[in-house]
Amino acid sequence: MNVISLKQFDDLGLAEPILRAIRAEGYTTPTPIQEGIIPIMSQGGDVVGIAQTGTGKTAAFVLPLLQRLSEQKSKPQATACRFLVLAPTRELAAQIDKQVRIYGRFLNLKTAIIVGGVKPGPQIRALKPGVDIVIATPGRLEDHLSTGAVRLDRVETVVLDEADQMLDLGFMPAIRRLMAKLPPSRQTVLLSATMPKQIRRLADDFLTDPGEISVAPAAKPIDRIDQHMMLVARADKRAALLEVVGVSNVDRAIVFTRTKRGADRVCQHLKKAGHKAAAIHGNRSQGQRDRALADFKKGRITMLVATDIAARGIDIDDVSHVINYELPNVPEAYVHRIGRTARAGKSGVAISFCDPSERKQLRDIERLIGRALMSDEDRKVLETAVVPEAPPRKKRVRAQVKPWPGNGDGSRKPKRAKPKSGARKTAAKRKSQKQRNAPSRRDRVSA
C-alpha cells in the first residue's frame, strides 16, 4: 500500500474526541511512524512497522483503534474483546494501557490489562462483561483462555508490540497458539524495532499483504545520545559505578545488569554509598515493580537498577543517564537500553562498562550500530587481556544408600506396619500412658 504523506493530526480523519485528547497533550504533528501506520490501519490493512524505540509506535496503533471504537455503537459480548494488544512485559503493557486511557479519555470505552504477577480475580471480573481493548502479556492471557475467562473469537484487530523482544523472551510458541484462536478475518499489526528471520516468518504466516513501514534503519541509536564505552575490570565495576555517578551530572539514571541477583547487589551497593536506589526485575512482585517505577518518576529515588525487563516500556522523559553495568548478551538490547534516555526531544548520556570477558558482546553491538564505541588504546588492552577461566563446578556426591537387608523370610521389600485396629489403638494408648506415669530410674534409685 502506498503511504500518503500527512503533516497534521487533523488530516488523519480522526474523530473530534480523539483530536481533543491529542491537543490536550500538546501534539499537533504526527511522527513518521504514525504518519505511515495510521492511514493503513484506518483502511483495515495489515501492517508491519519497524522503528526504533521512542518514535511514537504506541500512539501509531492506539489512535486507529480508538477511531474504530468511536465509529462503533454496539457493546462487546460477555468475556469477549474487540481489540487485542500483546506486549512482552508488564511494564510495557501498563504503558500501553496508559496511552489508551490518555487518548481515549473523551470516549466511553472499556479496557482490561491482563498481566502476571498479580491476583487473577480482578482481571476475571473485568473481563466478564466484555471489554473493548485487552492489553495482555501472552502467558497470563493463555491462563485466562484455558479457564474460559476470556474468548478471542470476536477479536477484530490484534497488535503484536515489540515482537522482537517477545521472541527474545521465548514467547513465540505462545504467540502462535494465541493467533490460532483468533478469527481468520482479523486485522493484524506487527511492530518491532528489528526484523530477525523468526519475526519475518511470523509476519509471513499471519499477515496478509501487509503494508511495511520502516522509518529508520533497524536498531540504530538516536543521535542525541552521547555514548561512552569504558574498559573496566569486573572486580572494579562497583567502584567505577560510584565514581561515574559522583563525577557525572546525574539527575536520574537507570543502571542495567544482566542478572536479577546482580541487580539486587548493585542496588544494595548504591544504597550503602548513600544513593536513593531501587531494583526492578522479574523476581520482584508487580506491586514492588510499580512502587519502584512510581518513586523513580516522582523523584523519590534517583537510581533505578534493572535487568533487560525494563529496557522497553519505561517511558520517562527526564532520564539523564543510562549506565550499562554489564553489556547485554543480545546486541539489540543495548539499543533499547540506551533508548531510555534522550526522550521527548532531549539529549542523554549512555555509559557502558566492558571487561575482557565481554569482548564478544562489544563486537556484536558495534557491528549492529555501525560505529566504534571504545578508544583504540583501550581496545588494544581489551584484545590482549587474558580472561580468567571460570572455576570448575564441584560435582555432587550422592549419598550411598545401603540396600535393604531383607525381612528374614526371603522377601526384599520393607514390610509396612499393619494399621492398628480400634482395640489395638486403645491398648497402645494405655501402654504409652502407663509408661509416662511410671517413675523414672532416678526416682527409683532415690527411693
N, C-alpha and C positions, 0 to 999 in steps of 0.2 A: 504494500500500500504506500502511496505517496503521502508524505507528511507535509502539511501546509504550514508555512512559517507564520506564526502569530506573535503579536507583540504585547497584548494586554489580556488580563483575565476576562475583561468584558467581552472580548472577541471569541471566547471559547464556548459560548452558548450555555453557560451555567445559570442555574436558577438564581433569582434575586436573594433568597435567604442565604445561599452559599456565598454569593459575591459579598453580601453584607458581612459575613464572618471573615472572609479573606481581607476585606478592607479594614476590619477591626484589628487584624493582626499586623497591619501596616504594609501589606503586599499589594502591588499593582501589576508587576511584570512576571510572567512565569519563567522558570528556569528552563534550559534547553531540554532536559529530560521530561519535564511537564509539558512543554510545548510539543514534544513528539508523541507522548503516550496518550494524553487526554483526548485528542481527536479520534485516534484509533479505537480506544475503549468506548468512546461515546457512540461510534458506529457499530459496536458489537463484535469487533475483530479480536483475534488472539494477538498477544503482544509478547515479545522478548525484549526486555530493557536491560542494557548493560551500561552502568555508570558507576563512578567511584563514590565513596561514602561522602555524605554532606552535600549532595547535589539536589536534594528535594525529591527523592524517589517516593517517599511515603505519600506526600501530597499528590504525586502524579497518579497514583491509583485510588487514593481515598476520594478525591474530588469527583471523578466519574461515577464511583459507586454511590456517593451521596446524590448526584444528579439523577441517577436511575431511581433512587428511593423517592426523590421529590416528585417524580412523574407517576409513581405507583400509589394507589389509594387503598389496595387490599391489604389485609393483615396477614402475617405469616401463620402457617399452620402450627399446631402444637408440636413441640420438640424439634421443629424444623428451622432452617435458616435460609435466607435468600443468597447471602454472600458469605464466602469463607475465605479468611486470610490465614495462611500458615506461616509461622515465624520460628526460627531456631531456638530462641531463648526467651525466658520470662521477661527480661528487661526490654527486649525489642517488642514483644507483644504488648507490654504496658505502654511503650512509646507510641505504637500504632493506635492503641485504644485512646490515648490522649489526643492524638491528631484527629481522630474521628469525632471525638466529643467537641474539640475546638471548632472545626469546620462545619459540624452538624448541629451547632448549638441552637439554631433557629428552626430546626426540623424536628418533627415528632418521630424519633427513631428509637429502637431498642437494640442494645448491643450486649454481648457477653464475652468476657475474656476467660479462656479455658487454658490454664497452665498448671504444671505440677508444683509441688512444694507447699500447697495449701489444702485445706479440707475440701473434699468434693461436694459436700452437701449444698453449700450456697450456689455452686455452679449448676448443680442439677436443678435447683429451684429456679434459677434464672433462665434455664433452657426450656423448662416445662411449658410455658405458654407460647413458645416460639419467639424468635428474635430476627431482626433484620440482618445484622452482621455478627458473625462469630470470629473472634481473633484467638487463635489457638496454637499451642505447641503440639507436634504430632503425637507424642506419647500419651499425654493426658486425653487428647481427643479420641484416640483409639480406645482408651479405657471407657469413656462415656459411650462410645459407639457400641462396645461389646455388651453394655448393660441396658441399652435401649434408651438412655437418657437424651440422646440426640440422634437425628436422622439426617442423611445427606442427599436424599433423593429429590429434594426441592432446590438444590443449590443452582443458581443461575450463573454466578461468576466465582471462580476460585483464583486466589492470588498466592503465588509462592514467593515470599520475600526473602532476600538473602539466600538464594538457593545454593550457592557455593558453600556457605557456612553449614547449611543443613547436610550437605554432602560430607564435609569435614567431620561433623559430629555423628555421622553414621545413621542419619535419618532416612536415607534413600529407600530402604525396604518398606518402612512405614509409610513414606510418601506414596509409593506405588500401590500399597494396599488401600490407602485412603482414596487415591484417584480412581481406583476401580469401583468404589462405592458411589461415585458421582454420576449424574446423568450424562449421556454421551453428547447432548446438545449444548452443554455448558460453554461459557466463555472462560478461557484460561490465560492468565497473565503470569509470566515468569520474570522475576527481577534478580539481578546478580551483579556483583562487581567484577567477576571474572567468568569466563566461559570454558571450563575444562571439558574434556571429552564426555565425561559422565553426564554433565548438565546438558550438553548438546544432545546426547541420546535421549535424555528425559524430555527435552523440548520436541524432538522428532516424534516421540511416542505419543505425546498427549496434546500437542498443539496442532492446529490446522491452518496452514498457510499464514503463519504469524507475520505481523509487521515487526521488523527488528530495528530498535532504536539504540544507537551507540553514540553517546555524546562526548566521550573522551576515550583515549587508549585505556584498555583494561588495566586496572591495578596500578595506575600512576599517581604518586602522591601529589597533592596540590602544591602550587609554587610558593604559597605563603608560609610554609613550614620550614624553619631553619633546622636542618638535620646535622647531628654530630655523632660520630662513632668513636668511642674511646676504648683503647686497649687496656683491659683491667683483669688481673688475675682473679680467679674465682674466690680465693681467700680474702681478697682486698675489696670485694664489691660492696660490702656493708659500709666500710669506711669511705669509699668513693661516693656512695649514695649520700651520706651525711655531708660530705664536702660539697657536692653539687647543689644540694638543697640549701646549704648555708651561703654559698658564693653567688648562685644564680638568683635572679629576682623572681622567685617562685611565689605566685599568688595562689594558685590552685593547680595541683598536679595529680596525675594518675600514674602509678608505678605498676608495671606489668611483670609478672613472673610466669614461669611455665607450669608450676605445680601448685596445688591448693596448700600443701604443707609449707612450701616456700613463701607463699603469700602471707600466711599467718606469722612465720618467723620474721619476715621483713617488717610487717606491721608492728610486731612487738618491739623490734629494734628501733623503729622510728618513735614509738611511744616513750621508750626509755630515754631517748635523746631529747624529749620534751616537745615533740611534734604531735599535733592533733591528727590522728590517722585512724582508719578503719579498713577492714579487709572484706572483700566480696568475692565469693567463688561458689562452686556447685555444692559444697558441703554445708553452706550456710542456709538456714531456713529462709523462706520467702519474706517473712517479717524482718529478719536481720538484714537481708539484702535491701529491702525497701527503706528501712531506717538509715542504713549507711548511705544510700543514694540521696535520701532527703536531707540528711545532715551535710552531705557534700555540696548539694545545690544551694542550701541556705547559708553556707559558710561556717557552720559549726565545726567542721573538720576541713583541713586544707590538703590532706594527702589521702588518696584512695588507692589501696593496694589490691590489685585484681589479677585474675587469670584471664585467658582469652574469652571467657564468657562475657566480659564487659567490653571487648574490642568493638562490638557493634551494639547499638541500642541505647547507648548513653549519649543523649543529645543535650549537652551543657555548653553554653556559648562562652563561658569565661574560664575554660581550662587553659592555663598559660603554658604548661609543660606536660609532656609525656615522656616518661623515663622507662626505657626497656632495661630492667634489671637483668633479664635474661632474654636472649634472642629467641623468637618462636621457631618451632620446627617447620611450620608451613610458611613460606615466604609471603603469601598473600595476607597473612595475619599481621605482618609488620605494617602494611599499608593501612589496614583497618585500625590498628592500634594508634598510629600517629594521627589518624584522621579524627581522633577525639579532640584535638586542638585545632586552632585556626578555623573555627566555625563562625558562621554568620558574618563573613567578610573580614574577620580579624586575623591577625598573624599569630604564630605559635612557635614553640621550640620543641624539638624531639631529640633527646639524648639517649644513646644506647651504649651499654657495656658489652664488650666482646672479650671473652677469654679464649685461650688457644683451642679448647675443646669445641668452640663454636665456629670454627673456620668454615665448615660446610654451610652452616646457616647464613653466614655473611655473604659467601659467594652466591648463594641462591637469591638472596634479597637484592644484591647489586645487579644480578642478571635480570631480575624481574623489573626493577625500576629504571634500568639502563644508565646507571651512573655509579661512580665510586664514592664510597662513604668514608673510608679510612685513609689517613695520610700515608704517603709512600714509606716514611720512616717506620711508622707503627706496623705497616703491613709486612715489612721485612722481618721485624721482630716476631710478628704473629706466625709467619710461614716457617720460621726456623725454630720456633719454640717446641719443646718436647712435651707432649701431652702425657701426663702420668696415667698408667694403666689402673683401671678400677680394681680394687682388691677382690680376689675370688670369693665367691659366696660359700659359706660353710654348708656342707651337706648335712641334712637332717639325719640323725641316727635314731632309727626306730627302736623302741624298747622291745627286747626279746621276750615274747610271751611263751611260757612253758606249756607244753600240751597237757591236756587233762589226763591224769594218770589212769583213770578208769574207775569203775564202780565196784570191782571185785566180782562182778557177775558176767564179765565178758563184754559188757556194753561200754561205749566210749563217751557218750553224751552225759553231761552232768544231770543228775536226777533232780527234778523240781520237788520242792517240799509240797506235800499234799495239803490242800486247803483245809483248815480246821473247821469242823462242824460246830454247831451251836454249843453242844455239851463240852466238846474239847476246848473251845474258846473260853468257856466259863471256868473249866478246871485249870487251864493255863493262867487265867487271870487271878484265880485264888492262890495258885502256887507263887506267882510273882508278888502278890500282896503279902503272902506269908514270908517270903524272902526279905522283903523290905522291912517288915516288922520284927524280924529275928534280930537278936542282939549281935553286935559286931564282935570281932575277935578281941578287940581291945577291951570291950565291956566284959567279955567272958573272963579274960585274964585278970582284970581288976577285981572281978567278983570273987 
